[in-house]
Amino acid sequence: MPKIKTHKGAAKRFKVTATGKVLRTKGLKSHLRRRRAPRAKRQYDKMLPMAKGDAQRISKLVPYL
């Protein structure tokens, strides 16, 4: 069986925890953040667990994470 190529764009955007959960970052964080509250800006830096169905799609794109 040949190896599966990793989707490099997905590999940069998602992380997998030791228990196998897929983490994602929030969107809307690249610009127009000056008007947001400091607490809201801090929350953009956190990674959140993905929904189960979406995590299965990502695991096909990034099989070796």
N, C-alpha and C positions, 0 to 999 in steps of 0.2 A: 504494500500500500504506500503510495507516495505521501510526502509530508503536505500539510495544508499551509498555504501562505497566510500570514498574519496581515490583517488590514491595518496599516500603519496609522491611519487617521484615527481609527477606533482605539488603538493601543495607547495613543497619547491622551485620549480623553477619559478613559475608564480605568479603574483599578479594581482588583479583586482582593477581598479580605482572606484571612486564613481559613475562615469557615465557608468560603465560597460565594459570599454575597458580592454583587457587582455594585460599585459605587460610581456615582456620576456627579458632575458639578452643575451648578445652576447656570441658566442663560442670563442674558441682559446685563452682563457685567463688564462689557468692553468700553462703553462710553455713556455719557449722560448720567453719571453717578453723582455729580456735585449736588444736585438738589435732593438727594436721598438722605435719610437720617443716618447717623453713624452706626446705629445698631443694625439697620437694614444692610448697610455696606459690609459690615462684618459677616453677616450671614451668607453673603455671596461667596465667601472664602471656604465655607464648609462643603464637604462631600456628603451626598445623601445616598441611601440605598435605592436601587432601581426597583420598579415593579417586576414581578416574577416573569411575566410574559416578555417584557422588554429585555430582561437579563438573559433569557434563553437566546434571543436574537443576537445579542452582543457576544455571547459565548461562542457562537459560530464564526463571528468575524475575528475574534481573538482567542483561538483555541488553546494557546500555550501560556496564558497568563495565570 
